[in-house]
Each structure stands twice: as C-alpha cells, then as structure tokens.
C-alpha cells in the first residue's frame, strides 16, 4: 500500500511538471548589448553587439539607389499573423538601443522589426561606397520597400525617437495605409524652422549640393569629429568642463539623466568609434551632422508642404511623449520657439484634433530626451497600454484653445 502511494505521488509530480512545461510561456531572451573595447575587427559588423540577431537585405530607395539594410525582426509567439511594431531610431544612434523596449514588446506577443537607417549602425559597412547625402524621404522609401517587398508587412504600428519621430510623422503622411498607430518619443517634426538664421542659409535647397552644405555645416562636422572620449562622456551625462577652473560641472544639455546598461552602451559605442574604423567613423559623423539639414529641409516655415503644416493629415491614433527635462526641443535657434507646451504641443494638438484625430500627449518629469532609456519601465508600459487601447496611467488634462489632451505633470 505504501509503495502504491509513493508511486501515485511520483506520478502526480511528473504530470504536474509536464503540464507546467507544456503551458510555459516563452519569453524573449536578449543578448547583452555591448561593444568590444579596442576591437580590431570590422567595427559595426563585429565589435558592436545587438540584443537580437541581425538580418541584411539589399533594397532600393525611390531614386533607385541600392542600400544594404540591417534590421532585427523577432517574434516569439505562435500567431500566424501577429501585430507588428516597427521601431525607428534617432539621429546618430542605431537599433540596438531599443533592447529593453523590444524585449517588452516581444513578451506581449508583438512581432518587432528594428531597422538601422541608411548610413547608421550596421547599415554603414555595406554602404561605404554610397556618398553621404540621402534625404529622410530616401530612408523612408527604402524602409518601406524593406517592409512591403522583402518582409511582406501589410500594416504596422510605428514608434520613432527624436529624428525617428519626424521620420514616423513623414511616413504616416506618405504611407497612411501602412500605419496602424504611431508613438512619437521626443520627436522632431512638430516645429518649423527658419530657412535662414542671421542671413546664413542653414536649410536652403542649394545645400543639397555637398560642397555648398559643407561651407555652412563644416565647422559643426569638424567639432563632432574632434570630440574626445571624455567630452563624449561629459555631454552624454549633462556634464561639461568649466573652461576657467577645469572642473567638471553640471550642464543644461545632454542625453541621459540616469546611468544604466543602455546609456553606457551608447556612450561606449560613440567613444570606441573614434579610433576603431576611420572610414566608418567618417560616414557616421557626416551623416549625423548632415541629418540636421535633412530634418530642417522638411520643416521650413517657408514651405507650404512642410511636415508641420501637414500633420493634420495623419489619421492613425497618435501618442506623443516628451521628457520634462527635454534639453533640445524646442530648437530655439532655428525655430524661435521657446516653450514646448505652448509653442509646439498645443498647436500640434489643435491641428490634429480639428482633423478628428485628437492625440494622447504625455510628459514624463523624470526623463530628458531619451525617455525609453531614462525611465524604461514606465515608458514601455505606457507604450504597451497605448497599443492595447488601454488608458495611459497618471494623466491630467492639458487645455488648448478649444481642445484637450493628456499630460502627466506629477
């Protein structure tokens, strides 16, 4: 009798383990995001590690230029037609910095696609022979062709950070049938720039020519190319050197309020870039500075078709987010705007609401320009709630002239 009881108990234990294994939910397992210090291999291909496997595809843009595009494409669920989220990185960065957000989305049964835009990240090595100078619309067309012709995506939600936010605004306007929802994280593209500042034509069409562009932007390029590793670190963490005393003091501008794995990843990649590959570094720095012009060309006050004037054309649900300590937007020197809420958000909300598409807007007090790195858990949760049509947490109303939107000011 005792032997039978033991056997039965053992049977129950084995059965329970088998059922638990069968019912276990697969979770995403990202690789550590790292950069190999003093790496002697190909910098972007071999030295910079991404959280998930990277694929490559040769895709043409609308002008027929053939680009080699790097992208992550992950899904861990069993649905044959899952919802898709595309993450678009900002100026000067690359898809690997979306590790935490990508993982959270995967664990909520989304298929996640993260491309590196032409001449950024792992989309640098295969495009070395292509001269720097593509427009943002060129990058939209090549990623659109990647999604529709290579990966066969019919519709997706898009999240864009910084310049990536402006990219998403333009994509939603030009390819509306592809867009489900959009999330704009500290986005460019919602304020207009003057073409000339103090009679200097920063965003004149004549600067499409590289030599003309370099006359205006060459000093900025040289400054970026000559930054030391310490200067990069200081800037990234809101620090600067006092030129009088030599002491390191707080700065009003920077990238990250909090040091963590993601902020260190981006900082070390930028530092290692200096000496790892002169050719790739040259492409990156030129693209990084050139994209100031690429962005400005799309949002000029004198342009009757600027993205800002067309923002009411967006018909998909919109979630706009900013950090309460945003250091770069508004870009007063180019736009004359001074207040994020009064000069940018209220007019944008008004235009979209008048076109029957009232956006959700949220400001996070404890974040700066990289919200998904400063406060990943809170930001990622809100992204998921928005995608799932749930209410965003901790919200308050922001009144405009005749509309209301949602802002967290706690």
C-alpha positions in Angstrom: 0.0 0.0 0.0 2.8 2.4 0.9 4.6 1.6 -2.4 1.4 2.4 -4.3 1.0 5.8 -2.5 4.6 6.7 -3.3 4.2 5.7 -7.0 1.0 7.7 -7.3 2.6 10.8 -5.7 5.5 10.5 -8.1 3.1 10.2 -11.0 1.3 13.4 -9.9 4.6 15.2 -9.6 5.8 14.2 -13.0 2.4 15.1 -14.5 2.5 18.5 -12.9 6.0 19.2 -14.3 4.9 18.0 -17.7 1.8 20.3 -17.7 3.8 23.3 -16.4 6.3 22.8 -19.2 3.6 22.5 -21.8 1.8 25.6 -20.5 5.0 27.6 -20.0 5.0 31.0 -21.9 8.2 31.6 -23.9 9.9 34.8 -23.0 12.3 36.9 -25.1 16.0 36.4 -24.2 18.0 39.4 -25.5 21.8 39.2 -25.8 23.8 41.7 -23.7 24.3 44.9 -25.6 28.0 45.6 -25.6 30.8 47.0 -27.7 34.2 45.2 -27.7 36.9 47.7 -26.5 39.9 48.1 -28.7 38.3 45.8 -31.2 40.4 45.1 -34.3 37.6 43.7 -36.5 35.0 45.5 -38.6 33.6 47.9 -36.1 29.9 47.7 -36.8 29.7 44.2 -38.1 31.9 42.6 -35.4 32.5 44.9 -32.5 29.0 46.3 -31.7 26.7 43.6 -30.3 22.9 43.9 -30.7 20.3 42.3 -28.5 18.8 40.1 -31.2 20.1 38.5 -34.5 20.6 41.0 -37.3 19.4 40.3 -40.8 20.6 42.1 -44.0 18.7 42.9 -47.2 19.6 44.8 -50.4 16.8 47.2 -51.1 16.4 50.2 -53.4 15.0 53.6 -52.4 12.6 55.6 -54.6 15.6 57.0 -56.6 16.8 53.5 -57.4 19.9 53.6 -55.1 20.6 50.1 -53.8 21.2 50.0 -50.0 22.3 47.2 -47.8 19.9 47.5 -44.8 20.5 45.8 -41.4 17.4 45.0 -39.3 16.2 42.9 -36.4 13.0 41.0 -36.9 11.8 39.0 -34.0 8.6 37.2 -32.9 8.3 34.5 -30.1 4.6 33.8 -30.3 2.5 31.3 -32.2 0.1 33.6 -34.0 0.5 33.3 -37.8 -0.4 36.9 -38.3 0.7 38.9 -35.2 0.5 42.6 -34.7 3.7 44.3 -35.9 5.6 47.2 -34.3 8.4 48.9 -36.1 10.9 50.9 -34.1 12.8 53.8 -35.8 15.9 55.1 -34.1 17.0 58.7 -33.8 19.8 60.8 -35.3 23.3 59.4 -34.5 22.1 56.2 -32.9 21.0 52.8 -34.0 18.5 50.0 -33.5 20.5 48.2 -30.7 19.5 50.9 -28.1 15.9 49.6 -28.2 16.8 46.4 -26.4 14.5 46.8 -23.4 11.6 48.1 -25.3 11.9 45.4 -28.0 12.0 42.7 -25.3 8.9 44.1 -23.6 7.0 44.2 -26.8 8.1 40.7 -27.8 6.9 39.4 -24.4 3.4 40.9 -25.1 3.1 38.9 -28.4 4.1 41.6 -30.8 6.4 41.0 -33.8 9.1 43.7 -33.6 11.1 45.0 -36.5 14.0 47.4 -35.9 16.0 48.6 -38.9 19.1 50.7 -39.0 18.6 53.6 -41.3 21.0 54.0 -44.2 24.4 55.2 -43.0 23.7 54.4 -39.3 24.7 51.4 -37.2 25.1 48.1 -39.1 23.7 49.8 -42.2 27.1 51.6 -42.5 29.5 48.8 -43.7 27.5 47.7 -46.7 27.0 51.2 -47.9 30.5 52.7 -47.6 30.7 53.5 -51.3 27.5 55.5 -51.3 28.2 59.2 -50.8 26.6 60.8 -47.7 23.7 62.9 -48.7 20.5 60.9 -48.8 17.3 62.6 -47.6 14.9 61.4 -44.9 12.4 60.7 -47.6 15.0 58.4 -49.2 15.3 56.5 -46.0 11.5 56.2 -45.6 11.2 54.8 -49.1 13.9 52.2 -48.6 12.5 51.1 -45.2 9.0 51.0 -46.8 10.3 48.7 -49.6 12.0 46.6 -47.0 8.8 46.1 -45.1 6.5 45.6 -48.0 8.7 43.8 -50.6 11.1 41.9 -48.5 9.3 41.1 -45.3 5.8 41.3 -46.7 4.3 43.5 -43.9 0.8 44.8 -44.7 0.3 47.1 -41.7 2.2 48.0 -38.6 2.4 50.4 -35.6 5.5 52.7 -35.7 7.5 54.2 -32.8 10.1 56.8 -33.6 12.5 58.6 -31.3 13.9 62.1 -31.9 14.7 62.3 -35.6 12.9 58.9 -35.8 9.8 60.7 -34.6 10.0 63.1 -37.5 10.6 60.1 -39.7 7.4 58.4 -38.5 5.4 61.6 -38.9 6.5 61.8 -42.6 6.0 58.0 -43.1 2.4 58.2 -41.7 1.6 61.1 -44.1 3.2 59.4 -47.1 2.2 55.8 -46.5 -1.1 56.1 -44.5 -2.3 52.6 -45.4 0.7 51.0 -43.8 0.2 52.6 -40.4 -1.9 51.3 -37.5 -0.8 53.6 -34.6 2.2 55.8 -34.1 4.2 56.7 -30.9 6.4 59.7 -31.0 9.2 59.8 -28.4 10.7 63.3 -28.0 10.0 63.8 -31.7 11.4 66.2 -34.2 9.0 67.3 -36.9 6.4 69.2 -34.8 8.0 72.7 -35.1 9.0 74.7 -38.1 12.5 76.1 -38.8 13.6 79.3 -40.5 15.4 78.7 -43.7 18.0 81.4 -42.9 19.3 82.4 -39.5 21.2 85.7 -39.4 21.4 85.6 -43.2 23.0 82.1 -43.1 21.0 79.7 -45.3 21.2 76.7 -43.0 18.3 74.9 -44.7 18.4 76.3 -48.3 17.8 73.9 -51.1 21.2 74.9 -52.5 22.7 72.8 -49.7 21.6 69.6 -51.3 25.0 70.0 -53.0 27.6 68.6 -50.6 30.2 71.4 -51.3 27.6 74.1 -50.6 26.5 72.2 -47.5 30.0 71.9 -46.1 30.5 75.7 -46.4 27.7 76.1 -43.8 27.9 73.0 -41.7 31.6 72.2 -42.0 32.5 73.7 -38.6 29.9 71.6 -36.9 31.2 68.5 -38.6 34.8 69.2 -37.6 33.8 69.7 -33.9 32.0 66.4 -33.9 34.9 64.6 -35.5 37.3 66.1 -33.0 35.5 65.2 -29.7 37.5 63.3 -27.2 36.2 60.2 -25.3 35.9 62.4 -22.1 34.0 65.1 -23.9 31.5 62.5 -25.2 31.0 61.1 -21.7 30.5 64.6 -20.2 28.0 65.6 -22.8 26.0 62.4 -22.6 25.6 62.8 -18.8 24.8 66.5 -18.6 28.3 67.5 -17.7 30.9 69.9 -19.1 34.3 71.3 -18.3 34.5 74.7 -16.7 36.9 76.5 -19.1 38.1 78.7 -16.3 38.7 76.2 -13.5 39.0 73.0 -15.4 36.4 71.4 -13.1 33.6 69.2 -14.4 30.3 70.9 -13.6 26.6 70.3 -14.5 25.4 71.2 -17.9 22.0 72.2 -19.2 22.2 69.9 -22.2 22.9 66.2 -22.5 21.4 62.8 -23.3 20.9 60.7 -20.1 19.7 61.6 -16.6 20.4 58.1 -15.3 23.4 55.8 -15.9 22.4 52.3 -16.8 23.3 49.5 -19.3 21.6 51.2 -22.2 23.2 54.6 -21.6 26.6 53.1 -21.1 26.2 51.1 -24.3 25.5 54.2 -26.4 28.3 56.1 -24.7 30.9 53.4 -25.2 29.9 52.8 -28.8 30.4 56.5 -29.6 33.8 56.5 -27.7 35.1 53.4 -29.4 34.1 54.7 -32.8 36.8 57.4 -32.7 39.7 55.0 -33.4 38.1 51.7 -34.4 37.4 52.4 -38.1 38.3 55.8 -39.6 36.2 55.1 -42.7 33.1 54.1 -40.8 33.6 57.0 -38.4 33.8 59.4 -41.3 30.5 58.1 -42.7 28.8 58.2 -39.3 29.9 61.8 -38.3 29.0 63.2 -41.8 25.6 61.5 -41.6 25.0 62.7 -38.0 25.7 66.3 -38.9 24.1 66.2 -42.3 20.8 65.0 -40.8 20.4 68.3 -39.0 20.0 69.7 -42.5 17.9 66.7 -43.7 15.4 67.3 -40.8 15.3 71.1 -41.3 14.6 70.8 -45.0 11.3 69.1 -44.3 10.0 71.6 -41.7 10.8 75.0 -43.1 8.4 77.8 -42.4 8.5 79.0 -46.0 7.5 75.6 -47.3 3.7 75.3 -47.9 4.1 71.5 -47.7 6.3 71.2 -44.6 5.5 68.2 -42.4 4.3 70.5 -39.6 1.7 72.0 -41.9 0.6 68.5 -42.9 0.4 66.9 -39.5 -3.4 67.1 -39.7 -3.3 64.6 -42.5 -2.3 61.8 -40.0 -5.4 59.6 -39.5 -3.9 56.9 -37.2 -4.0 57.2 -33.4 -1.1 59.2 -32.1 0.8 59.1 -28.8 3.2 62.0 -28.3 5.7 61.8 -25.4 8.4 64.2 -24.1 10.6 64.3 -21.0 10.0 67.0 -18.6 13.8 67.8 -18.8 13.9 67.8 -22.6 17.1 69.8 -23.5 16.9 70.1 -27.3 13.2 70.8 -28.2 12.1 73.4 -29.0 15.2 74.2 -31.1 15.0 77.9 -30.4 18.0 79.0 -32.5 16.3 77.6 -35.7 12.6 78.0 -34.8 12.3 81.0 -32.4 10.1 78.8 -30.3 10.7 78.9 -26.5 8.1 76.8 -24.8 7.5 73.1 -25.5 3.8 73.0 -24.5 2.7 76.5 -25.6 4.7 76.7 -28.9 4.8 73.1 -30.0 2.3 70.7 -28.3 -0.8 73.0 -28.2 -0.6 73.9 -31.9 0.0 70.3 -32.9 -2.8 69.0 -30.8 -5.1 71.7 -32.1 -4.4 70.9 -35.7 -4.8 67.1 -35.2 -8.0 67.5 -33.2 -9.6 69.8 -35.7 -8.9 67.0 -38.2 -10.7 64.5 -35.9 -7.6 62.8 -34.6 -7.0 64.0 -31.0 -3.6 62.7 -29.9 -2.6 61.5 -26.5 0.2 63.5 -25.1 2.3 62.7 -22.0 5.2 64.5 -20.4 7.5 62.5 -18.0 9.0 64.7 -15.3 12.0 62.4 -14.6 13.2 62.0 -18.2 15.1 64.0 -20.7 15.5 63.3 -24.5 16.0 59.5 -24.2 12.8 58.6 -22.4 13.0 54.9 -23.1 16.5 54.8 -21.5 15.9 57.2 -18.6 12.7 55.5 -17.4 12.3 52.3 -19.4 9.7 50.5 -17.2 7.2 53.4 -17.1 7.7 54.4 -20.7 7.5 50.8 -22.0 4.3 50.1 -20.0 2.6 53.2 -21.4 3.6 52.2 -25.0 2.0 48.8 -24.4 -1.1 50.3 -22.9 -1.5 52.6 -25.9 -1.0 49.8 -28.4 -3.6 47.7 -26.5 -6.1 50.6 -26.4 -5.8 50.9 -22.6 -5.7 54.2 -20.7 -2.3 55.7 -20.0 -1.5 55.9 -16.3 -1.2 59.1 -14.2 -2.7 61.5 -16.6 -4.0 65.0 -16.4 -5.7 67.3 -19.0 -3.9 69.9 -21.0 -6.2 72.6 -22.3 -5.6 74.2 -25.6 -7.7 77.0 -27.2 -10.5 74.6 -27.9 -9.2 71.1 -27.4 -7.9 68.9 -24.5 -5.2 66.4 -24.4 -3.4 64.3 -21.9 -0.3 65.2 -19.9 1.4 63.7 -16.8 2.8 66.5 -14.7 3.2 64.6 -11.4 
